[in-house]
Amino acid sequence: MAKKSSLVRGGTASAIVLIALVIGAAEGCGHSGSSSPSVSADAPMPAAVVQVRRTPLSNTLSIAGEFLPYQEVELHAKVAGYVRNINVDIGDRVHKGQVLAVLEIPELVAQLQAAAAGVRHSQEEITHAQNEVSRAEAEYAALHAAATRLRQASEARPGLIAEQELDDATAKDRSAEAQVEGAKSALSASRQQLEVSQADQQHYAALSEYSRITAPFDGVVTWRYADAGSLIQAGTSNVSSAPVVKLSQVSVLRLRIPVPESLAASVHDGEPADIRVKATDEHFSGKVTRSTDSLDRSTRTMQVEVDVPNQDYKLTPGMYAEVALRVQNDPNALTLPLQAINRGDGKTTVLLVNSQNHVEEREIRTGIEGSDRIQVLSGLNEGDRVIVGNLGAYRPGQHVDPRMSTMADQKYTAEQGAH
């Protein structure tokens, strides 16, 4: 029995030691497994953030434009005739008022001579009418004086002058007065006829001037349609008439740009334009000069023009140029980097870090979108912190450790320096 009790006590002690070891091992394992979650729960996750700032922001439209002449016209003859000589050919540079071609119009010369003769005849008629007025006035003065003396003598001594003699003198006086008025009317008619003759002369003289085709502006002859001896029909006639030459003004060119419907309302006169011409390897700046203010229904574009000086004639009509138009501009826009924006489900959101460093999802409304920044119209205030980059790693309500993005600050500084 003593031996048995000793064995029992020995087995019990071994069991107690084994249980203690198992419990210690279990506690050690439990402590080791729970230490990592405790650390991750307490330490906030780092997050790169940027502040909402005010910066100049613009949107640029890059599009191809075509150079066109500032003015271009086909010069017709106003009167029909033969080309006596043509003084220019294609490529010739001409000046305003320069004679380009001369027409020969024999019948017009005869009409002009007839009109000049009509003027001379009218002038002679006026001279004759003036002489008639002078003669009639002199005769009227003599007869009127005689009638007056007879009337005075009859009044002084009644019965001295016969009534018949007085009546004859009075009738002659009135007839002479009527002749004066008639002579004056004839003189007036002669003067009116002179005006008619002079008008005819001016008309044919003007037509004679049209026999000389002159340049209406400085330019370049881009086409020649007639040669010496060609019959040219009048440009005002109903028959089909061919022009003599085509003239283009190229010292200034129109750079015509088709702006899409979506941006047409954003383009205004005076907007800067950056122009690159690949054909001549030129790069220069200009400004929007004019626009049609209406859309072409076939292309749904608005035609915009930039006037480009071309004094050295390096540019020619028909060339193309790459044009960058700043169609939207705000010098003090509230902006964010594009990397902070999340678009989806028909809305635009950002992850805002509040004052307690917790993440909030905030819906915003955007405006102008530049190359790397976007305008915030509503939803954020200046100075707010938002997460930039790797937006999928964060969720609303999460506690984060906000760290200002150095790259974003560098971009902001570079933008400020550029403006």
Summary of the structure (lengths in Angstrom):
residues: 419
radius of gyration: 51.8
end to end distance: 104.5
largest distance: 214.5
contacts: 1197
relative contact order: 0.18
helix: 39%
strand: 37%
